[in-house]
Amino acid sequence: MVSASETESFLGMAAVVASRPMREILDLVRRVAQTSITVLIGGESGSGKEIIARALHHYSLRASKPWVDVSCAALPDNLIESELFGYEKGAFSGADSGKPGLFELASQGTLFLDEIGELEPRMQVKLLRVLDGVPYYRLGGVRKISVDVRVIAATNRDLQVMVDAGHFRGDLYHRVGQITIQVPPLRERIEDIVPLANHFLRLHNAELFLSDTAKEALCAYRWPGNIRELRNVITRAAVLSRGLEIRRTDLPADIQNSQYSVVRPEPARDLDGMERQMILQALADTKGHHQRAADQLGISRRTLSRKLKSYALEEVRQSYAS
């Protein structure tokens, strides 16, 4: 069963965390959340990017303010601008009254832009300007609007490849990715599979449990659909099983036939290196101004100076070691 320490809830969404990579990511999230820095979350579809975004808001200083999320892939190109930035009465046919955009609705809170790689080029330009703090107009509006919103973006695509191919603006990529958090696929966090499966079983029936051979099969499978696929498999097994025990034969054939040799080392994640990257990026954004960089990061100038001093000492140490 999943212990209490492995399960948290972020904005009503349960997060089951058992593996070292995900524990380290949540540790990073707690540190990054206290800043106003823009975060880009990468990872395969269904790997858990939204729960990381929700955790960033949950641990942030904006936690009591609005959380607004939108999938950039779910809206047609001709609607995404009006949804993000709003419109005034008469802006287009059918606009019988004005409507605030998602940026306004998220004022002082967090706006989560899922699948940001799907934005068309014109919207990328407008989004970049808003992220840079430039006031904007609603569609058909005559009054500029300024917003204080923390933006978190996510994508299952390689934005750097899209930049190289000319399909995504490089300046927007660097602006939304002031810090990047990469969520590993489920096949690289095997320790999470059984706790997640147990969690999904309890949602259906708290008395259901997995046999040892079922657990082995689940851990051996590669999960191309990640957590979303795992949930579907467990829900199906819970419905079709004839008793309280979920056996290997209750699972789909491709999972039953998985080979039990898929044991992968979990890659260590350099959290101190990520923190250093975040601090150096803030200094670059503020053109080296320590106080403004500290304000952006949500830390004191004294803490910033101490961090920079430690980095300098580490570089000296490494130079002597080489």
C-alpha positions as a Markdown table, in Angstrom:
| # | Residue | x | y | z |
|---|---|---|---|---|
| 1 | Met | 0.0 | 0.0 | 0.0 |
| 2 | Val | 1.1 | 3.6 | -0.5 |
| 3 | Ser | 2.3 | 5.3 | 2.7 |
| 4 | Ala | 1.0 | 8.7 | 3.6 |
| 5 | Ser | 4.4 | 10.2 | 3.0 |
| 6 | Glu | 4.2 | 9.2 | -0.7 |
| 7 | Thr | 0.8 | 10.8 | -1.4 |
| 8 | Glu | 0.2 | 14.6 | -1.5 |
| 9 | Ser | -2.7 | 16.6 | -3.0 |
| 10 | Phe | -2.2 | 19.7 | -5.1 |
| 11 | Leu | -5.3 | 21.7 | -6.0 |
| 12 | Gly | -7.4 | 18.6 | -5.5 |
| 13 | Met | -5.2 | 16.3 | -7.7 |
| 14 | Ala | -3.4 | 13.5 | -5.9 |
| 15 | Ala | 0.3 | 13.0 | -6.4 |
| 16 | Val | 1.7 | 9.6 | -5.6 |
| 17 | Val | 5.5 | 9.8 | -5.3 |
| 18 | Ala | 7.8 | 7.0 | -4.4 |
| 19 | Ser | 10.8 | 7.1 | -6.7 |
| 20 | Arg | 13.9 | 9.1 | -6.1 |
| 21 | Pro | 13.7 | 11.1 | -9.4 |
| 22 | Met | 10.2 | 12.4 | -8.5 |
| 23 | Arg | 11.1 | 13.1 | -4.9 |
| 24 | Glu | 14.0 | 15.2 | -6.1 |
| 25 | Ile | 11.7 | 17.0 | -8.6 |
| 26 | Leu | 9.3 | 17.9 | -5.8 |
| 27 | Asp | 12.2 | 19.2 | -3.7 |
| 28 | Leu | 13.2 | 21.4 | -6.6 |
| 29 | Val | 9.6 | 22.5 | -7.1 |
| 30 | Arg | 9.4 | 23.7 | -3.5 |
| 31 | Arg | 12.5 | 25.8 | -4.0 |
| 32 | Val | 11.5 | 27.2 | -7.4 |
| 33 | Ala | 7.9 | 27.9 | -6.2 |
| 34 | Gln | 9.0 | 30.6 | -3.8 |
| 35 | Thr | 10.3 | 32.7 | -6.8 |
| 36 | Ser | 8.4 | 34.5 | -9.6 |
| 37 | Ile | 10.5 | 32.9 | -12.2 |
| 38 | Thr | 8.8 | 31.4 | -15.3 |
| 39 | Val | 8.9 | 27.6 | -15.5 |
| 40 | Leu | 8.8 | 25.2 | -18.5 |
| 41 | Ile | 7.8 | 21.6 | -17.7 |
| 42 | Gly | 8.8 | 19.0 | -20.3 |
| 43 | Gly | 7.9 | 15.4 | -20.5 |
| 44 | Glu | 6.0 | 12.8 | -22.4 |
| 45 | Ser | 2.2 | 12.9 | -22.6 |
| 46 | Gly | 0.7 | 11.4 | -19.5 |
| 47 | Ser | 3.9 | 11.6 | -17.4 |
| 48 | Gly | 2.5 | 14.0 | -14.8 |
| 49 | Lys | 3.4 | 17.5 | -16.0 |
| 50 | Glu | 0.2 | 19.0 | -14.8 |
| 51 | Ile | 0.7 | 17.8 | -11.2 |
| 52 | Ile | 4.1 | 19.4 | -11.2 |
| 53 | Ala | 2.5 | 22.7 | -12.4 |
| 54 | Arg | -0.1 | 22.4 | -9.7 |
| 55 | Ala | 2.6 | 21.7 | -7.1 |
| 56 | Leu | 4.4 | 24.9 | -8.1 |
| 57 | His | 1.3 | 26.9 | -7.5 |
| 58 | His | 0.5 | 25.0 | -4.2 |
| 59 | Tyr | 3.9 | 25.8 | -2.7 |
| 60 | Ser | 4.2 | 29.4 | -4.1 |
| 61 | Leu | 3.4 | 32.7 | -2.4 |
| 62 | Arg | 0.4 | 32.9 | -4.8 |
| 63 | Ala | -1.2 | 29.8 | -3.5 |
| 64 | Ser | -4.2 | 31.7 | -2.1 |
| 65 | Lys | -4.7 | 33.5 | -5.5 |
| 66 | Pro | -6.3 | 32.1 | -8.7 |
| 67 | Trp | -5.1 | 29.0 | -10.5 |
| 68 | Val | -6.1 | 29.1 | -14.2 |
| 69 | Asp | -5.1 | 26.4 | -16.7 |
| 70 | Val | -5.7 | 26.0 | -20.5 |
| 71 | Ser | -4.5 | 23.6 | -23.1 |
| 72 | Cys | -3.1 | 25.5 | -26.1 |
| 73 | Ala | -3.8 | 22.4 | -28.2 |
| 74 | Ala | -7.5 | 22.2 | -27.3 |
| 75 | Leu | -8.4 | 25.7 | -28.7 |
| 76 | Pro | -8.5 | 26.6 | -32.4 |
| 77 | Asp | -6.1 | 29.3 | -33.6 |
| 78 | Asn | -8.9 | 31.7 | -34.1 |
| 79 | Leu | -10.1 | 31.4 | -30.5 |
| 80 | Ile | -6.8 | 31.2 | -28.5 |
| 81 | Glu | -6.2 | 35.0 | -28.6 |
| 82 | Ser | -9.7 | 35.9 | -27.3 |
| 83 | Glu | -9.4 | 33.2 | -24.6 |
| 84 | Leu | -6.0 | 34.4 | -23.4 |
| 85 | Phe | -6.5 | 38.1 | -23.7 |
| 86 | Gly | -10.3 | 38.6 | -23.7 |
| 87 | Tyr | -12.5 | 40.8 | -25.9 |
| 88 | Glu | -14.8 | 43.7 | -25.8 |
| 89 | Lys | -18.4 | 43.9 | -26.9 |
| 90 | Gly | -18.7 | 44.0 | -30.7 |
| 91 | Ala | -15.1 | 42.9 | -31.2 |
| 92 | Phe | -16.4 | 40.2 | -33.6 |
| 93 | Ser | -19.7 | 38.6 | -34.7 |
| 94 | Gly | -21.4 | 37.1 | -31.7 |
| 95 | Ala | -19.5 | 39.2 | -29.1 |
| 96 | Asp | -22.6 | 40.5 | -27.4 |
| 97 | Ser | -20.7 | 41.4 | -24.3 |
| 98 | Gly | -17.2 | 41.8 | -23.1 |
| 99 | Lys | -15.2 | 39.0 | -21.6 |
| 100 | Pro | -12.0 | 39.0 | -19.5 |
| 101 | Gly | -9.2 | 36.8 | -20.8 |
| 102 | Leu | -7.4 | 34.1 | -18.9 |
| 103 | Phe | -4.5 | 36.4 | -18.0 |
| 104 | Glu | -7.0 | 38.7 | -16.3 |
| 105 | Leu | -8.7 | 35.8 | -14.5 |
| 106 | Ala | -5.4 | 34.7 | -13.2 |
| 107 | Ser | -4.5 | 38.1 | -11.8 |
| 108 | Gln | -2.0 | 37.8 | -8.9 |
| 109 | Gly | -2.1 | 34.0 | -9.3 |
| 110 | Thr | -0.8 | 31.4 | -11.8 |
| 111 | Leu | -1.6 | 30.7 | -15.4 |
| 112 | Phe | -0.7 | 27.3 | -16.7 |
| 113 | Leu | -0.3 | 27.0 | -20.4 |
| 114 | Asp | -0.3 | 23.4 | -21.3 |
| 115 | Glu | 1.1 | 22.3 | -24.7 |
| 116 | Ile | 2.6 | 25.7 | -25.4 |
| 117 | Gly | 4.4 | 24.2 | -28.4 |
| 118 | Glu | 1.1 | 24.3 | -30.3 |
| 119 | Leu | 0.9 | 28.1 | -30.3 |
| 120 | Glu | 0.9 | 29.6 | -33.8 |
| 121 | Pro | 3.7 | 32.2 | -34.5 |
| 122 | Arg | 1.6 | 35.3 | -34.1 |
| 123 | Met | 0.4 | 34.3 | -30.7 |
| 124 | Gln | 4.0 | 33.5 | -29.7 |
| 125 | Val | 4.9 | 37.1 | -30.4 |
| 126 | Lys | 2.0 | 38.5 | -28.3 |
| 127 | Leu | 2.7 | 36.0 | -25.4 |
| 128 | Leu | 6.4 | 37.0 | -25.4 |
| 129 | Arg | 5.4 | 40.7 | -25.0 |
| 130 | Val | 3.0 | 40.0 | -22.2 |
| 131 | Leu | 5.6 | 37.9 | -20.4 |
| 132 | Asp | 8.1 | 40.8 | -20.7 |
| 133 | Gly | 5.5 | 42.9 | -18.8 |
| 134 | Val | 4.2 | 44.9 | -21.8 |
| 135 | Pro | 0.5 | 45.9 | -21.3 |
| 136 | Tyr | -1.9 | 44.6 | -23.9 |
| 137 | Tyr | -5.4 | 45.3 | -25.4 |
| 138 | Arg | -8.4 | 43.0 | -25.3 |
| 139 | Leu | -9.7 | 42.2 | -28.8 |
| 140 | Gly | -11.5 | 45.3 | -29.9 |
| 141 | Gly | -10.4 | 47.2 | -26.8 |
| 142 | Val | -9.1 | 50.7 | -26.4 |
| 143 | Arg | -7.7 | 50.4 | -22.9 |
| 144 | Lys | -4.4 | 48.7 | -22.1 |
| 145 | Ile | -4.4 | 46.0 | -19.5 |
| 146 | Ser | -1.5 | 45.1 | -17.2 |
| 147 | Val | -1.4 | 41.9 | -15.3 |
| 148 | Asp | 0.6 | 40.3 | -12.5 |
| 149 | Val | 0.6 | 36.6 | -13.3 |
| 150 | Arg | 3.1 | 33.8 | -12.8 |
| 151 | Val | 3.2 | 31.7 | -16.0 |
| 152 | Ile | 4.0 | 28.0 | -16.0 |
| 153 | Ala | 4.2 | 26.3 | -19.4 |
| 154 | Ala | 4.3 | 22.6 | -20.3 |
| 155 | Thr | 5.0 | 20.7 | -23.5 |
| 156 | Asn | 5.5 | 17.1 | -24.7 |
| 157 | Arg | 7.5 | 18.3 | -27.6 |
| 158 | Asp | 11.2 | 19.2 | -27.9 |
| 159 | Leu | 11.0 | 23.0 | -28.2 |
| 160 | Gln | 14.7 | 23.3 | -28.9 |
| 161 | Val | 14.2 | 21.2 | -32.0 |
| 162 | Met | 11.2 | 23.3 | -32.9 |
| 163 | Val | 13.4 | 26.4 | -32.5 |
| 164 | Asp | 16.1 | 25.0 | -34.8 |
| 165 | Ala | 13.4 | 24.1 | -37.4 |
| 166 | Gly | 11.9 | 27.6 | -37.2 |
| 167 | His | 8.6 | 26.5 | -35.7 |
| 168 | Phe | 9.0 | 28.1 | -32.3 |
| 169 | Arg | 10.5 | 31.4 | -31.4 |
| 170 | Gly | 13.9 | 31.2 | -29.7 |
| 171 | Asp | 13.3 | 34.3 | -27.6 |
| 172 | Leu | 10.0 | 32.9 | -26.3 |
| 173 | Tyr | 11.6 | 29.5 | -25.6 |
| 174 | His | 14.3 | 31.1 | -23.4 |
| 175 | Arg | 11.7 | 33.4 | -21.7 |
| 176 | Val | 9.3 | 30.6 | -20.7 |
| 177 | Gly | 12.2 | 28.3 | -19.8 |
| 178 | Gln | 14.0 | 30.4 | -17.2 |
| 179 | Ile | 14.0 | 27.2 | -15.4 |
| 180 | Thr | 13.1 | 23.8 | -17.0 |
| 181 | Ile | 11.8 | 20.8 | -15.1 |
| 182 | Gln | 11.9 | 17.6 | -17.1 |
| 183 | Val | 9.4 | 14.9 | -15.8 |
| 184 | Pro | 10.8 | 11.4 | -16.5 |
| 185 | Pro | 8.5 | 8.9 | -18.2 |
| 186 | Leu | 7.0 | 6.2 | -16.0 |
| 187 | Arg | 9.4 | 3.5 | -17.4 |
| 188 | Glu | 12.3 | 5.4 | -15.8 |
| 189 | Arg | 10.6 | 5.6 | -12.4 |
| 190 | Ile | 9.7 | 2.0 | -11.8 |
| 191 | Glu | 9.3 | 2.6 | -8.0 |
| 192 | Asp | 6.3 | 4.7 | -8.8 |
| 193 | Ile | 4.4 | 2.1 | -10.7 |
| 194 | Val | 3.0 | -0.2 | -7.9 |
| 195 | Pro | 2.2 | 2.7 | -5.6 |
| 196 | Leu | 0.3 | 4.5 | -8.4 |
| 197 | Ala | -1.5 | 1.2 | -9.3 |
| 198 | Asn | -2.5 | 0.7 | -5.7 |
| 199 | His | -3.8 | 4.3 | -5.6 |
| 200 | Phe | -6.0 | 3.8 | -8.6 |
| 201 | Leu | -7.3 | 0.5 | -7.2 |
| 202 | Arg | -8.4 | 2.2 | -4.0 |
| 203 | Leu | -10.3 | 4.8 | -6.0 |
| 204 | His | -12.3 | 1.9 | -7.4 |
| 205 | Asn | -12.5 | -0.4 | -4.4 |
| 206 | Ala | -10.3 | -0.1 | -1.3 |
| 207 | Glu | -10.4 | -3.9 | -0.8 |
| 208 | Leu | -8.7 | -4.8 | -4.1 |
| 209 | Phe | -5.0 | -5.7 | -4.2 |
| 210 | Leu | -2.4 | -6.7 | -6.7 |
| 211 | Ser | -0.8 | -10.2 | -6.8 |
| 212 | Asp | 3.0 | -10.4 | -6.9 |
| 213 | Thr | 3.0 | -11.6 | -10.5 |
| 214 | Ala | 0.7 | -8.7 | -11.5 |
| 215 | Lys | 3.2 | -6.3 | -9.9 |
| 216 | Glu | 6.1 | -7.9 | -11.7 |
| 217 | Ala | 4.2 | -7.6 | -15.0 |
| 218 | Leu | 3.3 | -3.9 | -14.4 |
| 219 | Cys | 6.9 | -3.1 | -13.5 |
| 220 | Ala | 8.3 | -4.8 | -16.6 |
| 221 | Tyr | 6.0 | -3.0 | -19.1 |
| 222 | Arg | 7.3 | 0.1 | -20.8 |
| 223 | Trp | 4.2 | 2.3 | -20.4 |
| 224 | Pro | 4.2 | 4.3 | -23.6 |
| 225 | Gly | 1.1 | 6.1 | -22.4 |
| 226 | Asn | 2.6 | 6.7 | -18.9 |
| 227 | Ile | 0.4 | 7.3 | -15.9 |
| 228 | Arg | -2.7 | 7.8 | -18.0 |
| 229 | Glu | -2.3 | 4.4 | -19.5 |
| 230 | Leu | -1.6 | 2.8 | -16.1 |
| 231 | Arg | -4.8 | 4.3 | -14.7 |
| 232 | Asn | -6.8 | 2.9 | -17.6 |
| 233 | Val | -5.3 | -0.6 | -17.2 |
| 234 | Ile | -5.9 | -0.7 | -13.5 |
| 235 | Thr | -9.5 | 0.6 | -13.9 |
| 236 | Arg | -10.2 | -2.1 | -16.5 |
| 237 | Ala | -8.6 | -4.8 | -14.3 |
| 238 | Ala | -10.7 | -3.7 | -11.3 |
| 239 | Val | -13.9 | -3.9 | -13.3 |
| 240 | Leu | -13.2 | -7.3 | -14.9 |
| 241 | Ser | -11.5 | -9.2 | -12.0 |
| 242 | Arg | -13.6 | -12.0 | -10.4 |
| 243 | Gly | -12.2 | -11.5 | -6.9 |
| 244 | Leu | -10.4 | -9.0 | -4.7 |
| 245 | Glu | -7.0 | -10.1 | -6.0 |
| 246 | Ile | -5.8 | -8.6 | -9.3 |
| 247 | Arg | -3.9 | -11.3 | -11.1 |
| 248 | Arg | -1.5 | -11.2 | -14.0 |
| 249 | Thr | -4.1 | -12.8 | -16.2 |
| 250 | Asp | -6.5 | -9.9 | -15.4 |
| 251 | Leu | -4.1 | -7.5 | -17.2 |
| 252 | Pro | -3.9 | -6.9 | -21.0 |
| 253 | Ala | -2.0 | -9.5 | -23.0 |
| 254 | Asp | 0.9 | -7.2 | -23.9 |
| 255 | Ile | 1.4 | -6.4 | -20.2 |
| 256 | Gln | 1.1 | -10.1 | -19.2 |
| 257 | Asn | 3.9 | -11.0 | -21.7 |
| 258 | Ser | 6.3 | -8.2 | -20.5 |
| 259 | Gln | 9.8 | -9.4 | -19.8 |
| 260 | Tyr | 10.9 | -9.1 | -16.1 |
| 261 | Ser | 14.3 | -7.7 | -16.9 |
| 262 | Val | 13.5 | -4.0 | -17.2 |
| 263 | Val | 15.4 | -2.6 | -14.2 |
| 264 | Arg | 16.9 | 0.7 | -15.0 |
| 265 | Pro | 19.1 | 2.9 | -12.8 |
| 266 | Glu | 17.5 | 6.1 | -11.8 |
| 267 | Pro | 19.5 | 9.1 | -13.1 |
| 268 | Ala | 20.7 | 11.4 | -10.3 |
| 269 | Arg | 19.5 | 15.0 | -10.7 |
| 270 | Asp | 21.8 | 17.9 | -10.0 |
| 271 | Leu | 19.5 | 20.1 | -7.9 |
| 272 | Asp | 22.3 | 22.5 | -6.8 |
| 273 | Gly | 23.2 | 22.9 | -10.5 |
| 274 | Met | 19.6 | 23.8 | -11.3 |
| 275 | Glu | 19.5 | 26.3 | -8.5 |
| 276 | Arg | 22.7 | 27.9 | -9.8 |
| 277 | Gln | 21.3 | 28.0 | -13.3 |
| 278 | Met | 18.2 | 29.8 | -11.9 |
| 279 | Ile | 20.3 | 32.4 | -10.0 |
| 280 | Leu | 22.6 | 33.1 | -13.0 |
| 281 | Gln | 19.5 | 33.4 | -15.3 |
| 282 | Ala | 18.0 | 36.0 | -12.9 |
| 283 | Leu | 21.2 | 38.0 | -12.9 |
| 284 | Ala | 21.2 | 37.9 | -16.7 |
| 285 | Asp | 17.6 | 39.1 | -16.8 |
| 286 | Thr | 18.4 | 42.0 | -14.5 |
| 287 | Lys | 21.7 | 42.8 | -16.2 |
| 288 | Gly | 23.7 | 41.9 | -13.1 |
| 289 | His | 21.7 | 44.0 | -10.6 |
| 290 | His | 21.9 | 41.9 | -7.4 |
| 291 | Gln | 18.9 | 43.5 | -5.6 |
| 292 | Arg | 16.5 | 43.1 | -8.5 |
| 293 | Ala | 17.8 | 39.5 | -9.1 |
| 294 | Ala | 17.2 | 38.7 | -5.4 |
| 295 | Asp | 13.7 | 40.2 | -5.6 |
| 296 | Gln | 12.9 | 38.1 | -8.7 |
| 297 | Leu | 14.1 | 35.0 | -7.0 |
| 298 | Gly | 12.2 | 35.8 | -3.8 |
| 299 | Ile | 15.4 | 35.7 | -1.6 |
| 300 | Ser | 17.4 | 38.3 | 0.3 |
| 301 | Arg | 20.3 | 40.0 | -1.3 |
| 302 | Arg | 22.5 | 38.6 | 1.5 |
| 303 | Thr | 21.4 | 35.1 | 0.5 |
| 304 | Leu | 22.2 | 35.8 | -3.1 |
| 305 | Ser | 25.7 | 37.1 | -2.2 |
| 306 | Arg | 26.3 | 34.0 | -0.1 |
| 307 | Lys | 25.3 | 31.7 | -3.0 |
| 308 | Leu | 27.5 | 33.6 | -5.5 |
| 309 | Lys | 30.4 | 33.4 | -3.1 |
| 310 | Ser | 30.0 | 29.6 | -2.8 |
| 311 | Tyr | 29.9 | 29.2 | -6.5 |
| 312 | Ala | 33.1 | 31.2 | -6.9 |
| 313 | Leu | 34.9 | 29.0 | -4.2 |
| 314 | Glu | 33.7 | 25.9 | -5.9 |
| 315 | Glu | 35.2 | 27.0 | -9.2 |
| 316 | Val | 38.5 | 27.7 | -7.5 |
| 317 | Arg | 38.5 | 24.3 | -5.8 |
| 318 | Gln | 37.8 | 22.6 | -9.1 |
| 319 | Ser | 40.6 | 24.4 | -10.9 |
| 320 | Tyr | 43.1 | 23.2 | -8.2 |
| 321 | Ala | 41.7 | 19.7 | -8.5 |
| 322 | Ser | 42.3 | 19.6 | -12.3 |
